[in-house]
């Protein structure tokens, strides 16, 4: 069993940056494919970014390409989401997720077996 804890959220002005962290405990994530999702009030959870267990492959939602970067440090058992040029529409709770083994569909929430509790990101205009 792996526990995931997100941090780094907060309030930022449009155009600003934040770096989210997802720290894992209980089990190494060095063999896990990892993802970030967001959920705005009243909406379904949406895919943001994913990274393969080795870090060799990354995937992004069209809405964040060129602005967000996902990375991982397996030695620290941590995954990051660097968010630049933030927009008010990026406001949401951001969740980290993990799946061991085959990643059937990196953008689908059902692919992931483990989830963090989320961290709030609010972007003011």
Residue frames relative to the residue before (quaternion, step in Angstrom):
aa qw qx qy qz dx dy dz
X 1.0000 0.0000 0.0000 0.0000 0.00 0.00 0.00
X 0.1354 -0.7816 0.6055 0.0635 3.56 -0.95 0.88
X 0.2089 -0.7477 0.6174 0.1266 3.54 -1.09 0.78
X 0.1578 -0.7903 0.5899 0.0509 3.54 -0.96 0.96
X 0.0391 -0.7948 0.6056 -0.0101 3.56 -0.90 0.96
X 0.2276 -0.7807 0.5722 0.1060 3.54 -0.67 1.16
X 0.0369 0.7697 -0.6371 0.0160 3.53 -1.24 0.54
X 0.6246 0.5845 -0.3924 0.3380 3.53 -1.32 0.17
X 0.5009 0.6480 -0.4346 0.3746 3.55 1.25 -0.06
X 0.1824 0.7854 -0.5809 0.1119 3.53 -1.31 0.15
X 0.5981 -0.5368 0.4524 0.3865 3.51 -1.35 -0.34
X 0.0674 0.7925 -0.5992 0.0922 3.56 -0.82 1.02
X 0.4863 -0.6477 0.4948 0.3148 3.56 -1.15 0.56
X 0.6416 -0.5090 0.4067 0.4048 3.53 -1.24 0.47
X 0.7539 0.3307 -0.2777 0.4952 3.53 -0.93 0.97
X 0.6021 0.5857 -0.3430 0.4204 3.54 1.27 -0.27
X 0.4066 -0.7071 0.5355 0.2188 3.54 -1.36 -0.05
X 0.0284 -0.7488 0.6609 0.0402 3.50 -1.32 0.48
X 0.1678 -0.7454 0.6272 0.1509 3.56 -1.23 0.44
X 0.2075 -0.7713 0.5943 0.0936 3.51 -0.70 1.14
X 0.1615 -0.7639 0.6178 0.0934 3.53 -1.17 0.71
X 0.1227 -0.7520 0.6434 0.0740 3.52 -1.20 0.63
X 0.0954 -0.8168 0.5690 0.0080 3.54 -0.31 1.29
X 0.2068 -0.7923 0.5667 0.0912 3.55 -0.83 1.01
X 0.0118 -0.7767 0.6297 0.0099 3.52 -1.19 0.63
X 0.7002 0.4746 -0.3435 0.4081 3.53 -1.26 0.41
X 0.7810 -0.0424 0.0630 0.6199 3.55 1.18 -0.58
X 0.5114 -0.6358 0.4700 0.3368 3.57 -1.04 0.65
X 0.2864 -0.7440 0.5747 0.1847 3.57 -1.11 0.68
X 0.3727 0.7594 -0.4729 0.2465 3.58 1.23 0.19
X 0.7288 0.3536 -0.2317 0.5386 3.58 1.25 -0.33
X 0.5783 0.5916 -0.3621 0.4294 3.57 1.27 0.25
X 0.3557 -0.6598 0.6148 0.2455 3.50 -1.19 0.66
X 0.1845 -0.8243 0.5339 0.0373 3.55 -0.84 1.02
X 0.0630 -0.8051 0.5890 0.0306 3.54 -1.14 0.63
X 0.2408 -0.7081 0.6386 0.1811 3.50 -1.39 0.31
X 0.0509 -0.7740 0.6311 0.0011 3.52 -1.05 0.91
X 0.1967 -0.7552 0.6049 0.1582 3.56 -1.23 0.31
X 0.0801 -0.7739 0.6254 0.0597 3.51 -1.27 0.48
X 0.1997 -0.7733 0.5960 0.0836 3.53 -0.65 1.19
X 0.6601 -0.5217 0.3462 0.4150 3.61 -1.13 0.50
X 0.8429 0.1687 -0.1455 0.4898 3.53 -0.88 0.99
X 0.6821 0.4564 -0.2876 0.4937 3.56 1.27 0.09
X 0.5747 -0.5802 0.4480 0.3638 3.52 -1.29 0.30
X 0.6117 -0.5375 0.4316 0.3880 3.52 -1.30 0.37
X 0.1419 -0.8109 0.5668 0.0312 3.56 -0.91 1.00
X 0.5215 -0.6327 0.4871 0.3008 3.52 -1.15 0.72
X 0.1652 -0.7741 0.6047 0.0888 3.55 -1.08 0.82
X 0.7730 -0.2169 0.2072 0.5589 3.56 0.67 -1.14
X 0.0790 -0.7813 0.6167 0.0547 3.55 -1.25 0.44
X 0.1152 -0.7789 0.6141 0.0540 3.53 -1.24 0.53
X 0.4717 -0.6792 0.4852 0.2842 3.55 -0.98 0.86
X 0.7082 -0.4870 0.2994 0.4143 3.56 -1.25 0.40
X 0.7163 0.4366 -0.2551 0.4809 3.58 1.06 -0.71
X 0.4791 -0.6537 0.4447 0.3813 3.53 1.24 -0.41
X 0.5118 0.6960 -0.3912 0.3171 3.54 1.28 -0.10
X 0.7681 0.2364 -0.1442 0.5774 3.56 1.20 -0.45
X 0.0290 -0.7796 0.6255 0.0011 3.53 -1.00 0.90
X 0.1353 -0.7793 0.6109 0.0342 3.52 -1.19 0.68
X 0.0831 -0.8129 0.5764 0.0075 3.55 -1.04 0.80
X 0.4920 -0.5866 0.5450 0.3418 3.50 -1.26 0.49
X 0.6117 -0.5763 0.3917 0.3747 3.58 -1.07 0.69
X 0.6528 0.5622 -0.3145 0.3986 3.56 1.02 -0.81
X 0.7654 0.3463 -0.1920 0.5073 3.61 1.17 -0.42
X 0.4192 0.7169 -0.4707 0.2979 3.60 1.22 -0.09
X 0.7975 0.2564 -0.2188 0.5004 3.53 -0.91 0.98
X 0.7257 0.3843 -0.2365 0.5194 3.58 1.26 -0.24
X 0.7717 0.2768 -0.1385 0.5556 3.59 1.02 -0.82
X 0.0879 -0.7782 0.6197 0.0517 3.54 -1.21 0.63
X 0.1990 -0.7625 0.6059 0.1089 3.54 -0.84 1.02
X 0.0643 0.7817 -0.6172 0.0623 3.56 -1.04 0.79
X 0.1764 -0.7840 0.5855 0.1072 3.54 -1.26 0.21
X 0.1526 -0.7308 0.6574 0.1021 3.50 -1.30 0.54
X 0.2370 -0.8199 0.5036 0.1337 3.56 -0.02 1.27
X 0.5857 0.5726 -0.3729 0.4359 3.59 1.14 -0.49
X 0.7299 0.3737 -0.2153 0.5304 3.56 1.17 -0.63
X 0.3767 -0.7441 0.4725 0.2850 3.57 1.32 -0.01
X 0.5648 0.5983 -0.3501 0.4477 3.55 1.09 0.78
X 0.1686 -0.7444 0.6393 0.0929 3.50 -1.22 0.73
X 0.2045 -0.7974 0.5624 0.0781 3.55 -1.06 0.79
X 0.0991 -0.7386 0.6573 0.1122 3.51 -1.35 0.36
X 0.1501 -0.7777 0.6078 0.0578 3.54 -0.44 1.26
X 0.0820 -0.8111 0.5791 -0.0095 3.55 -0.66 1.16
X 0.0214 -0.8003 0.5981 -0.0378 3.56 -0.59 1.18
X 0.8209 0.2215 -0.1714 0.4977 3.54 -1.31 0.32
X 0.0931 0.8487 -0.5134 0.0863 3.53 0.93 0.92
X 0.2151 -0.7666 0.5997 0.0807 3.51 -1.18 0.80
X 0.6384 -0.5284 0.3762 0.4145 3.61 -1.12 0.46
X 0.6596 0.5219 -0.3140 0.4404 3.59 1.05 -0.67
X 0.5542 0.5758 -0.3993 0.4493 3.60 1.28 0.00
X 0.4540 0.7014 -0.4405 0.3284 3.58 1.27 -0.18
X 0.3465 0.7013 -0.5454 0.3010 3.56 -0.71 1.15
X 0.4849 -0.5523 0.5513 0.3948 3.49 -1.39 -0.13
X 0.2111 -0.7872 0.5729 0.0863 3.56 -0.84 1.03
X 0.1397 -0.8041 0.5776 0.0186 3.51 -0.88 1.09
X 0.2933 -0.7095 0.6169 0.1730 3.50 -1.19 0.73
X 0.0359 -0.8085 0.5874 -0.0096 3.59 -1.04 0.75
X 0.1541 -0.7958 0.5827 0.0593 3.54 -1.19 0.63
X 0.0040 0.7624 -0.6467 -0.0239 3.52 -1.23 0.60
X 0.2601 -0.7445 0.5979 0.1439 3.55 -0.99 0.91
X 0.7452 0.3432 -0.2727 0.5025 3.54 -1.01 0.79
X 0.8121 -0.2692 0.1920 0.4808 3.53 -1.25 -0.44
X 0.2568 -0.7386 0.6056 0.1476 3.55 -0.97 0.92
X 0.3025 -0.8149 0.4665 0.1638 3.53 -0.06 1.32
X 0.7775 -0.0847 0.0987 0.6153 3.52 0.89 -0.95
X 0.3491 -0.8019 0.4397 0.2042 3.55 -0.16 1.28
X 0.7179 0.4559 -0.2570 0.4591 3.61 1.11 -0.55
X 0.6227 0.5478 -0.3426 0.4413 3.59 1.25 -0.07
X 0.4939 -0.6845 0.4492 0.2928 3.55 -0.79 1.01
X 0.6341 0.5621 -0.3401 0.4079 3.60 1.03 -0.73
X 0.5312 0.6411 -0.3980 0.3853 3.59 1.24 -0.33
X 0.7372 0.4597 -0.2074 0.4497 3.54 1.03 -0.88
X 0.3330 -0.7794 0.5102 0.1462 3.53 -0.95 0.96
X 0.7832 0.2523 -0.1182 0.5559 3.58 1.12 -0.61
X 0.0735 -0.8070 0.5857 -0.0160 3.53 -1.00 0.94
X 0.4029 -0.6688 0.5644 0.2680 3.51 -1.23 0.55
X 0.6457 -0.5465 0.3849 0.3691 3.53 -1.35 0.02
X 0.5383 -0.6517 0.3797 0.3759 3.56 1.28 -0.23
X 0.1159 -0.7581 0.6366 0.0818 3.52 -1.29 0.49
X 0.4257 -0.7321 0.4799 0.2291 3.56 -0.89 0.98
X 0.0665 -0.7507 0.6565 0.0311 3.52 -1.04 0.91
X 0.0117 -0.7936 0.6075 -0.0306 3.55 -0.77 1.08
X 0.1022 -0.7935 0.5995 0.0204 3.55 -0.73 1.11
X 0.2098 -0.7954 0.5606 0.0949 3.54 -0.62 1.15
X 0.4319 -0.7115 0.4980 0.2433 3.55 -1.12 0.70
